[in-house]
Amino acid sequence: MERSLCILASVIFLGGFIHGAKAATDSFSFLSNYTTPASVKWTEAVTVVEQSRDGVTPTAATKLNSSNVKEKQPNSTDVSEGNKGMKEEEEEDREDPKTKDEKAELDCPPLGLESLGVDDSQIRASSHQRTGLGPHRGRLNIQSGIEDGDQYDGAWCAEFKDQHQWLEVDAIHLTLFTGVILQGRNSIWSWHWVETYKVQLSNDSVDWQTCMNGTEEAIFKGNQNPETPVLGLLPVPTAARFIRINPQTWYSNGTICLRAEVLGCRVHDPTDLYFDQHERGSRDNLDFRHHDYKEMRKLMKSVTEECPDITRVYTIGKSYMGLKLYVMEISDNPGKHELGEPEFRYVAGMHGNEALGRELVLNLMQYLCKEYKKGTQRVVRLVTETRIHLLPSMNPDGYEVAYEKGSELAGWAEGRYSFEGIDLNHNFPDLNNIMWDDQESAADGTKVSNHYIPIPEYYTQEDAMVAPETRAIISWMQDIPFVLSANLHGGELVVTYPFDCTRDWAPQEDTPTADDAFFRWLATVYASTHLVLANPDRRICHYEDFQMHNNIINGGAWHTVPGSMNDFSYLHTNCFEVTVELSCDKFPHASELPVEWENNKESLLVYMEQVHRGIKGIIRDKITKQGIANAVIKVEDHDHDIRSANDGDYWRLLNPGEYKVVVWAEGYFPSMRRCHVGMEPHPTICDFTLTKTPIQRLKEIRAKGEKIPKDLLLRLRALRIRKLRASTKAINRRRESQQLQMRRARSS
């Protein structure tokens, strides 16, 4: 009599390790070479069964439900001093133990179809329509190009429409399979998905047993649309090497197409010669797991307690739902801008479902703290010579939505947008087209401002579609003279640099800045030190091969992004910023976080060190010796100027070379000097002393110019920022009033 592999685990546990194991294994020819070792913890497997089946019907696939983000009171976007924000919410961090297990957890991690941990050679299929729909495309969340019919379509699709089709995955090692996650085909032109399926298991890919539910073959529920991932848990977790997904029914107007992930825990196998081989991980003792809002606060608080002399937590504002946007500052003098010391920032979580950046930033906080305490010279130098700001979650509302679904069930877009449905990467003022339009209409394009471009008037209105998160970031940029930044995203493997927006709304067009050479250097620094990006044998994530561009690309050449944070940062402030697409998997499983940290650790450190490239100095008044704020620093042959900070200090990122630098300020004579930038990883000091012009001479210069004085542009920029902050406060007050009325109505 045949028995299902699906009841093997329980048979071994209930029947004993000796006679029961022998009887069970004798029943299956494909397991005849495998003897259950004493080291297999079958009690743990039974625990897995109990956890997996808690409230679950064995024959039905289970979909994790998302819960709404808890509504909290929004407030102003002013920067808070010290760690007040953390202390105010300390009581909220004391989690009720009754709610601790409310969020469903996957018992075993994914094998790695989505993260590319599973190689193409490990995936087979009964048939496929063509190469672009082959089994290697049957990976969870894989994306297709705009056109169907190429080599990179969005699923595995069987050639035949019958119940004998299958997608097979070879786990290489003996694995305790616990479940399957299914999606339909990714396409904007057609709909295809599998509605029900069976699961088959084997130890040799020859003899197969169908997973059973009691005495009947288990039928798992699949998808009802192409994109929502659906989890099907095996009635009993089962040890085998191979697993097949066998579609039974599919969308009536479509065909058999699917994307999948398989869940399984590796089992100790004495016949596996490579079992004890050390798997990749990390030696750093960091908190490798996903952190929701409360856990993120706890972690940041623990870092400040461990390293109080070099850390400070502050908040720059709140999300729409009232979650604070926390920033960790790391510096040898936290809370203060030191004269001549550059300001650096990492921003993660602009898209809430791209969770890897969030965890890497949290890991980086811990790492810098621990290594500073150890006296690691590289980290000590970074902390003492740089003021570092780390924002792990720009879109906390979106993250909480994705987190509730879980790393494998959030899909491609769940939690991407803000609570209001805004894509924050398109929400900044489009200053590119303002500058380009002015250049085209001006008689002399060189007279048009190429930096510190004011926010347009419409953007400051209360009814402008500007997210509170975006308003907070813009206000933050005004308060701190950032020099260098990176915006951490996920879902691809590439580093992009400005401009992100193309001229004339072209969908794709290389659109370089005046600092294109240095931006390419910045992107290359990160990409060339990233362990996966630097691997020439790596597989492409979806449908674009960025290796032909050395894993870097101009943002506009990839796809146009009007209103990006990178472009705004470059045109409105002094800060250079790139976007890093960290991984093919937007929301990797917690078990993959140590490897992802190692992939990115060197890149994160070496990129921060680039803030010390180029020239820096202090611009002073010749008589008073005081620093001159807002002095313009112009580098010959670089059509992008910067300005000095409030204390008169400045930083101009440049590649090695000889440069003619001219500095001028309103009411002062210009000053010129030549500055040499060497290959050494530290800046060249180029200080300037300016002499005030006689009042009469200043009047003559203005009279002859017949143009708006430069200081008026600066005043306009400051005025628009004040208007933006005023409208933000008005919006917050109105929102607080509305929420108060709602609470009163509910209570009555």
C-alpha positions in Angstrom: 0.0 0.0 0.0 1.4 3.4 -1.0 1.7 6.1 1.6 2.2 9.9 1.1 5.5 11.5 1.8 3.5 14.2 3.6 2.9 11.9 6.6 6.5 10.8 6.9 7.4 13.2 9.6 4.5 12.3 11.9 5.0 8.6 11.3 8.7 8.8 12.4 7.8 10.9 15.4 4.9 8.8 16.6 6.3 5.4 15.6 9.7 5.8 17.2 13.2 6.6 15.7 14.1 2.9 15.0 11.3 0.6 13.9 9.0 3.5 12.8 11.7 5.1 10.7 12.7 1.9 9.0 9.1 0.9 8.3 8.4 4.4 6.8 11.5 4.6 4.7 10.9 1.0 3.4 7.6 2.2 2.0 9.2 4.7 -0.3 11.7 3.7 -2.9 12.9 7.2 -3.4 13.9 7.4 0.2 15.5 4.0 0.4 19.0 5.5 0.6 18.1 7.8 3.5 18.1 6.6 7.1 16.7 9.0 9.7 19.6 10.1 11.9 19.2 10.7 15.6 20.4 14.3 15.0 17.2 15.2 13.2 15.0 17.0 15.7 11.6 15.6 14.7 10.0 17.2 17.8 10.9 20.6 16.2 9.2 19.4 13.0 6.0 18.6 14.9 6.2 22.0 16.6 6.4 23.5 13.1 3.3 21.5 12.1 1.4 22.8 15.2 2.4 26.4 14.4 1.6 26.1 10.7 -1.8 24.6 11.2 -3.0 26.9 14.0 -6.4 27.9 12.6 -5.5 26.7 9.1 -7.6 24.3 7.0 -5.0 21.8 5.6 -6.5 21.6 2.1 -6.7 25.4 1.7 -3.9 27.8 0.9 -3.5 30.4 3.6 -3.2 34.1 2.9 -1.8 36.3 5.6 -4.1 39.3 6.3 -2.8 42.8 6.6 -3.9 45.0 9.4 -4.2 48.7 9.2 -1.5 50.9 10.5 -2.4 52.3 13.9 -3.6 55.9 13.5 -1.5 58.4 15.4 -1.7 62.1 15.9 0.3 64.0 13.2 2.4 66.9 14.3 4.7 69.6 12.8 7.8 68.7 10.9 10.2 70.6 13.0 13.5 69.0 14.0 13.4 67.9 17.6 16.5 68.2 19.8 18.2 65.3 21.6 16.5 62.0 22.3 13.2 63.5 23.5 11.1 61.7 20.9 12.4 58.3 22.0 11.7 59.0 25.6 8.2 60.2 24.9 7.2 56.9 23.3 9.1 54.6 25.7 5.9 53.4 27.3 4.5 52.4 23.9 7.6 50.1 23.3 6.5 47.9 26.2 4.7 45.4 24.1 1.7 43.5 25.4 2.7 39.8 25.4 -0.8 38.9 24.3 -0.2 40.6 21.0 3.3 39.4 20.5 2.3 36.4 18.3 -0.6 38.1 16.4 1.6 38.4 13.3 1.8 35.1 11.4 5.3 33.9 10.9 6.6 31.5 8.2 8.1 28.5 9.9 10.8 27.9 7.4 12.6 30.4 5.2 12.3 30.6 1.4 14.7 28.5 -0.7 15.6 31.6 -2.6 13.8 31.6 -6.0 13.1 35.4 -5.5 16.5 36.3 -4.1 18.3 34.2 -6.7 19.7 31.9 -4.0 18.3 29.1 -6.2 20.2 28.8 -9.5 18.5 28.6 -12.8 19.9 25.1 -13.2 17.9 24.0 -10.1 14.5 24.8 -11.8 12.9 22.5 -14.4 9.5 22.2 -16.0 7.4 19.7 -17.9 7.2 22.2 -20.8 7.4 25.9 -21.6 6.0 28.0 -24.4 9.3 29.6 -25.3 12.6 30.7 -23.7 11.2 33.9 -22.3 8.6 31.9 -20.4 11.0 29.1 -19.3 11.2 27.6 -15.8 14.0 30.1 -14.8 11.3 32.8 -15.1 9.0 31.1 -12.5 10.4 33.2 -9.6 8.3 35.0 -7.1 8.0 38.8 -8.0 10.0 38.5 -11.2 9.1 41.4 -13.5 8.7 41.4 -17.2 9.6 44.2 -19.6 7.0 46.4 -21.2 6.8 44.2 -24.3 5.6 40.6 -24.1 7.4 38.0 -26.3 11.0 38.7 -25.5 13.5 36.6 -23.5 12.4 38.2 -20.2 8.7 37.6 -19.6 7.1 37.6 -16.2 6.5 33.9 -15.4 6.9 30.3 -16.3 4.2 29.3 -18.7 3.5 25.7 -19.8 3.3 24.9 -23.5 0.2 22.7 -22.9 -3.0 23.3 -21.0 -3.5 20.1 -19.1 -3.1 18.7 -15.5 0.2 17.0 -16.3 2.3 20.2 -16.3 4.7 20.9 -13.4 7.4 23.3 -12.2 10.2 21.5 -10.3 12.8 22.8 -7.9 15.8 20.9 -6.7 16.8 22.0 -3.2 20.2 20.3 -3.6 20.1 19.2 0.0 17.5 17.2 2.1 15.0 19.8 3.0 11.9 19.9 5.3 9.4 21.5 2.9 6.6 23.5 4.6 4.9 25.5 2.0 4.6 27.1 -1.5 3.9 30.8 -2.4 2.3 31.4 -5.8 1.7 34.4 -8.1 0.4 34.7 -11.6 2.2 36.1 -14.6 3.5 39.6 -14.6 2.3 41.4 -17.7 0.5 44.6 -18.6 -1.0 43.0 -21.7 -2.5 39.7 -20.5 -3.8 37.9 -17.4 -2.7 34.3 -16.5 -2.6 32.5 -13.2 -3.1 29.1 -11.5 -6.2 28.7 -9.4 -5.5 25.3 -7.8 -2.5 23.0 -7.7 -1.1 19.9 -6.1 2.4 19.4 -4.6 4.6 16.5 -5.3 7.8 15.5 -3.5 10.7 13.2 -4.4 14.2 12.4 -3.2 15.5 11.4 -6.7 13.3 13.3 -9.2 12.2 9.9 -10.6 9.6 8.5 -8.1 7.1 11.1 -7.0 4.5 11.2 -4.3 1.6 13.6 -4.1 1.1 15.4 -0.9 -1.9 14.0 0.9 -4.7 15.4 3.1 -5.7 12.4 5.0 -6.7 9.8 2.4 -7.1 12.3 -0.5 -4.6 14.2 -2.5 -4.3 17.7 -1.2 -5.5 20.5 -3.4 -4.1 23.9 -2.7 -5.8 27.2 -3.5 -3.7 29.4 -5.8 -4.3 32.9 -7.2 -7.3 35.0 -8.1 -5.2 37.7 -9.8 -1.7 37.9 -11.3 0.1 39.8 -8.5 -1.1 38.9 -5.0 1.1 36.2 -3.5 -0.9 33.3 -1.9 0.7 31.0 0.6 -0.2 27.3 0.6 1.0 25.4 3.7 1.7 21.6 3.5 -0.6 19.7 5.9 2.5 18.1 7.3 6.0 19.5 6.7 7.9 16.8 4.8 11.6 16.0 4.2 12.7 15.5 0.5 15.1 17.0 -2.0 12.8 17.8 -4.9 9.4 19.5 -5.0 7.0 20.0 -7.9 4.1 22.4 -8.3 1.4 20.6 -10.4 -1.3 23.1 -11.6 -4.9 21.6 -11.7 -7.0 24.6 -12.7 -6.2 28.0 -14.0 -7.8 31.3 -15.1 -10.5 30.5 -17.7 -9.3 33.1 -20.1 -5.6 32.4 -19.6 -3.2 29.5 -19.5 -0.9 27.8 -17.0 1.5 30.5 -15.8 3.0 31.0 -12.4 5.8 32.6 -10.3 6.7 30.8 -7.1 8.7 30.6 -3.9 9.2 27.4 -1.9 9.6 27.4 1.9 11.8 24.8 3.5 14.3 24.2 6.3 17.5 22.3 5.6 17.7 18.9 7.4 20.8 17.3 8.6 21.8 14.4 6.3 24.8 12.2 7.1 25.1 11.2 3.4 25.5 14.9 2.4 29.3 15.4 2.2 28.8 19.2 2.1 26.3 19.6 4.9 28.8 20.9 7.5 30.4 23.3 5.1 30.1 26.8 6.5 27.3 28.8 4.9 27.7 32.4 4.2 26.6 34.7 6.9 28.2 37.5 9.0 30.6 37.5 11.8 29.3 40.9 13.0 27.1 40.6 16.1 24.2 42.7 14.9 20.5 42.4 15.2 19.6 40.6 11.9 15.8 40.7 11.7 13.1 42.9 10.4 12.1 45.7 12.8 8.6 47.2 12.8 8.2 50.8 14.1 8.4 49.9 17.8 11.3 47.6 17.3 13.1 50.1 15.3 12.7 52.7 18.1 14.0 50.1 20.6 17.0 49.4 18.5 17.9 53.0 18.0 17.5 53.7 21.7 19.8 50.7 22.6 22.5 52.1 20.3 22.3 55.5 22.0 22.6 53.8 25.3 25.6 51.8 24.2 27.4 54.8 22.6 26.0 57.9 24.3 29.1 60.0 23.5 28.8 59.7 19.7 25.1 59.3 19.0 21.9 61.3 19.1 18.4 60.4 18.0 16.2 63.2 16.7 13.0 63.4 14.6 12.5 65.6 11.5 8.7 65.3 11.4 5.8 62.8 11.2 4.2 60.6 8.6 0.6 61.0 7.6 -0.4 58.5 10.3 1.7 60.2 12.9 4.7 57.9 12.9 7.9 59.9 13.7 10.7 60.1 11.1 13.6 59.2 13.3 17.2 60.0 12.5 20.3 58.7 14.2 23.3 61.1 14.2 26.7 59.7 14.7 29.5 62.1 15.4 32.2 62.8 18.0 30.2 66.0 18.8 26.6 65.0 18.3 24.1 67.8 18.0 26.4 70.4 16.6 27.8 71.3 13.2 31.6 71.6 13.5 33.3 74.1 11.4 34.8 72.4 8.3 33.3 69.0 9.1 31.1 67.6 6.2 27.6 66.4 6.8 26.6 63.0 5.3 23.2 61.2 5.1 21.8 57.8 4.2 18.0 57.7 3.5 16.2 54.4 3.4 12.6 53.3 3.1 11.3 55.9 0.6 9.2 53.1 -0.7 7.9 51.3 2.3 8.1 47.8 0.9 11.8 48.1 0.0 12.8 46.9 3.4 16.4 45.9 2.9 17.7 49.5 3.1 16.0 50.1 6.4 17.7 47.1 7.9 21.1 47.9 6.5 20.9 51.4 8.0 19.9 49.9 11.4 22.8 47.5 11.0 25.2 50.4 10.1 24.2 52.2 13.3 25.1 49.2 15.4 28.3 48.5 13.5 29.7 52.0 13.8 28.9 52.1 17.5 30.6 48.7 18.2 33.6 49.3 16.0 34.1 52.8 17.5 34.2 51.3 21.0 36.7 48.7 19.8 38.9 51.5 18.4 38.8 50.4 14.8 40.8 53.2 13.1 38.7 53.3 10.0 35.5 53.8 11.9 37.1 56.2 14.5 38.3 58.4 11.6 34.8 58.4 10.0 33.1 59.3 13.2 35.6 62.0 14.2 35.9 63.6 10.8 32.3 63.3 9.5 28.8 64.2 10.9 26.7 61.2 9.9 22.9 61.2 9.7 21.0 57.9 9.2 17.3 57.9 8.4 16.1 54.3 8.3 12.5 54.8 7.4 11.3 57.8 5.3 7.9 56.1 4.7 7.0 54.3 7.9 3.3 54.1 7.1 4.0 52.1 3.9 6.5 49.9 5.7 4.0 48.9 8.4 1.6 47.7 5.7 4.3 45.6 4.0 5.6 44.3 7.3 2.1 43.1 8.3 2.0 41.0 5.2 5.5 39.6 5.6 8.6 39.4 3.5 7.3 36.9 1.0 3.7 37.9 0.9 3.9 41.7 0.4 4.1 41.3 -3.3 5.8 43.8 -5.6 4.0 47.0 -4.6 2.2 46.5 -1.2 3.4 49.3 1.0 5.3 51.1 -1.7 3.3 54.3 -1.5 2.6 56.6 1.4 -0.7 56.3 3.3 -2.1 58.9 0.9 -1.1 56.9 -2.1 1.8 59.1 -3.1 5.0 57.8 -4.6 7.5 59.8 -2.6 10.2 59.5 -5.3 8.1 61.6 -7.6 6.9 64.1 -4.9 9.7 66.6 -4.8 9.6 69.9 -6.8 10.6 69.4 -10.4 13.4 72.0 -10.5 15.0 70.5 -13.6 12.4 71.8 -16.1 12.3 75.2 -14.3 16.0 75.5 -14.9 15.9 74.2 -18.5 13.0 76.4 -19.4 14.8 79.5 -18.0 17.9 78.5 -20.0 16.0 78.2 -23.2 14.1 81.5 -22.8 17.1 83.6 -21.6 19.2 85.6 -24.0 22.3 84.3 -22.3 21.8 80.9 -20.7 25.0 81.2 -18.7 23.3 83.9 -16.6 20.6 81.5 -15.4 21.1 80.2 -11.9 22.3 76.6 -11.9 22.0 76.0 -8.2 19.8 76.9 -5.1 16.8 77.0 -7.4 13.8 78.1 -5.3 10.7 75.9 -4.8 7.9 77.0 -7.1 5.1 79.0 -5.6 2.3 76.4 -6.2 4.3 73.8 -4.2 4.0 75.9 -1.0 0.2 76.0 -1.0 -1.9 74.0 1.5 -3.8 72.2 -1.2 -0.6 71.1 -3.0 -0.3 67.3 -3.2 2.8 67.2 -1.1 3.2 64.4 1.4 4.1 65.3 5.0 7.1 62.9 4.7 8.3 65.0 1.7 7.8 68.3 3.5 9.8 66.9 6.4 12.7 65.9 4.2 12.8 69.3 2.5 12.8 71.1 5.8 15.6 68.8 7.0 17.7 69.7 3.9 17.4 73.4 4.8 18.6 72.9 8.4 21.7 70.9 7.7 24.3 71.6 5.0 24.6 68.1 3.6 27.4 67.4 1.2 26.8 63.8 0.1 23.9 61.3 0.4 22.6 58.0 -0.9 19.0 57.0 -1.3 18.6 53.3 -0.6 16.0 51.4 -2.7 15.4 47.7 -3.6 14.1 45.4 -6.3 17.2 45.7 -8.7 20.9 45.6 -8.6 22.3 48.9 -10.0 23.4 52.4 -8.8 21.8 55.4 -10.6 23.0 59.0 -10.6 21.4 62.3 -11.7 19.7 63.6 -13.6 16.7 61.3 -13.0 14.4 63.5 -15.0 14.9 63.7 -18.8 14.5 66.8 -21.0 11.3 67.2 -23.0 9.7 64.3 -21.1 11.5 61.6 -23.0 10.8 58.2 -21.4 14.5 57.3 -21.6 17.4 59.5 -22.3 20.9 60.0 -20.9 20.6 63.3 -19.0 24.0 64.2 -17.4 24.6 66.9 -14.8 27.5 69.3 -14.9 29.2 66.9 -12.4 28.6 63.8 -14.5 32.2 62.5 -14.0 32.1 62.7 -10.3 28.6 61.2 -10.1 29.9 58.3 -12.2 32.8 57.9 -9.7 30.4 57.9 -6.7 28.2 55.2 -8.4 31.2 53.1 -9.3 32.6 53.3 -5.8 29.4 51.6 -4.4 28.9 49.2 -7.3 32.5 48.0 -7.5 32.7 47.1 -3.8 29.2 45.4 -3.6 29.8 41.7 -3.5 27.0 40.8 -5.8 27.2 43.8 -8.2 30.9 43.2 -8.6 30.3 39.5 -9.5 30.6 39.2 -13.4 28.8 35.8 -13.2 25.7 37.0 -11.4 22.2 36.6 -12.9 20.2 39.6 -13.9 17.3 40.4 -11.6 14.4 40.8 -14.0 14.9 41.9 -17.6 17.7 44.5 -17.7 21.4 43.7 -17.9 23.2 46.5 -16.1 26.5 44.8 -16.3 27.0 46.2 -19.8 27.0 49.6 -18.0 29.3 48.4 -15.2 26.3 48.2 -12.9 25.8 52.0 -12.9 23.5 54.1 -15.1 22.3 57.7 -15.5 18.8 57.8 -13.9 17.2 59.4 -17.1 18.8 56.7 -19.2 17.1 54.0 -17.2 13.6 55.7 -17.0 12.6 59.3 -16.4 11.7 60.3 -12.8 10.3 63.8 -12.5 10.4 65.2 -9.0 13.0 62.8 -7.6 14.8 63.5 -4.4 18.2 63.1 -6.1 17.6 65.9 -8.6 16.0 68.1 -6.0 19.0 67.7 -3.6 21.4 68.6 -6.4 19.5 71.7 -7.7 18.1 73.1 -4.5 21.0 72.4 -2.0 24.7 71.6 -2.2 24.2 67.9 -1.7 25.2 65.2 -4.3 23.0 62.1 -4.1 22.7 58.8 -5.9 20.2 56.0 -5.7 21.4 52.5 -4.8 19.2 49.5 -5.8 20.4 47.1 -3.2 19.0 43.7 -4.1 16.7 41.9 -6.5 14.4 41.1 -3.5 12.7 44.2 -2.1 11.9 42.5 1.2 14.3 39.6 1.8 13.6 37.1 4.4 15.2 37.7 7.8 17.5 34.7 7.3 19.0 36.5 4.3 19.9 39.7 6.1 23.3 38.6 7.4 24.4 37.9 3.8 22.9 41.1 2.5 24.8 43.0 5.2 28.1 41.4 4.1 27.2 42.2 0.5 26.8 45.9 1.3 29.0 46.6 4.3 32.1 47.7 2.5 30.1 49.7 0.0 28.3 51.6 2.8 31.6 52.5 4.4 33.6 53.4 1.3 30.8 55.5 0.0 30.7 57.6 3.2 34.4 58.2 2.8 33.8 59.9 -0.5 32.5 63.0 1.3 36.2 63.8 1.9 37.0 64.1 -1.8 37.6 67.4 -3.6 38.1 70.8 -1.9 36.9 72.4 1.2 37.6 75.6 3.1 36.2 78.6 4.9 35.3 81.9 3.3 36.0 84.8 5.7 35.6 88.6 5.8 39.0 90.2 5.4 38.4 92.7 8.2 36.2 90.9 10.8 37.6 87.4 10.1 34.0 86.1 10.4 32.7 83.4 8.1 30.5 84.6 5.1 27.3 82.7 4.6 25.9 82.0 1.1 29.0 82.9 -0.7 29.0 81.4 -4.2 31.8 78.9 -5.1 32.2 78.6 -8.9 34.6 76.0 -10.4 35.7 76.8 -14.0 34.2 74.4 -16.6 31.7 73.1 -14.1 28.3 74.7 -14.7 27.0 74.0 -11.2 27.9 76.3 -8.3 27.5 75.7 -4.6 27.2 78.1 -1.6 28.9 78.3 1.8 27.1 77.3 5.0 26.1 79.6 7.8 29.6 79.6 9.3 31.3 80.3 6.0 32.6 76.7 5.5 32.0 74.9 2.2 32.7 71.6 0.5 33.0 71.0 -3.2 33.2 67.4 -4.4 35.6 67.0 -7.3 37.7 64.4 -9.0 41.5 64.7 -9.0 42.9 67.6 -11.1 43.8 71.3 -11.2 40.9 73.7 -10.8 40.4 77.5 -11.1 38.0 78.4 -8.3 36.2 81.8 -8.0 34.3 82.9 -4.9 32.1 85.9 -4.6 29.4 87.1 -2.2 27.0 90.1 -2.3 28.8 93.2 -1.2 32.3 91.7 -1.7 34.9 91.7 -4.5 35.3 88.2 -6.1 38.4 86.2 -5.2 40.1 83.6 -7.4 42.7 80.9 -6.7 43.8 77.6 -8.2 43.2 74.5 -6.2 44.8 71.1 -6.7 42.9 67.9 -5.9 45.1 64.8 -5.5 44.5 61.1 -5.4 44.6 61.0 -1.6 41.3 60.2 0.2 41.2 63.6 1.9 40.1 67.1 0.7 42.4 69.9 -0.4 42.1 73.0 1.9 41.2 76.1 -0.2 40.3 79.0 2.1 39.2 82.4 0.8 39.3 85.9 2.2 36.9 88.5 0.6 37.1 92.2 0.7 34.0 94.3 0.9 33.3 96.7 -2.0 32.6 100.4 -1.5 28.9 101.2 -1.3 29.1 103.4 -4.4 30.9 100.8 -6.4 28.2 98.2 -5.4 25.5 100.6 -6.6 27.2 101.0 -10.0 27.6 97.3 -10.4 23.9 96.8 -9.7 22.9 99.6 -12.1 24.8 98.3 -15.0 23.8 94.7 -14.6 20.1 95.2 -15.6 19.2 91.9 -14.0 17.8 90.6 -10.7 20.6 90.7 -8.1 21.7 87.3 -6.9 20.7 87.9 -3.3 17.0 88.3 -4.4 17.1 84.8 -5.7 18.3 83.7 -2.3 15.6 85.6 -0.5 13.0 84.1 -2.8 14.3 80.6 -2.0 14.1 81.4 1.8 10.6 82.9 1.4 9.3 79.8 -0.4 10.7 77.5 2.4 9.0 79.7 5.0 5.7 79.4 3.1 6.1 75.6 2.8 6.7 75.2 6.5 3.7 77.5 7.3 1.4 75.5 5.0 2.7 72.3 6.6 1.8 73.6 10.1 -1.7 74.7 8.9 -2.3 71.2 7.4 -1.2 69.5 10.6 -3.5 71.7 12.7 -6.5 71.0 10.4 -5.7 67.2 10.5 -5.5 67.3 14.3 -8.8 69.1 14.5 -10.5 66.5 12.2 -9.1 63.6 14.1 -10.3 65.1 17.4 -13.8 65.5 16.0 -13.8 61.9 14.8 -12.7 60.7 18.3 -15.4 62.7 20.0 -18.0 61.4 17.5 -16.9 57.8 18.2 -17.0 58.3 22.0 -20.5 59.8 21.9 
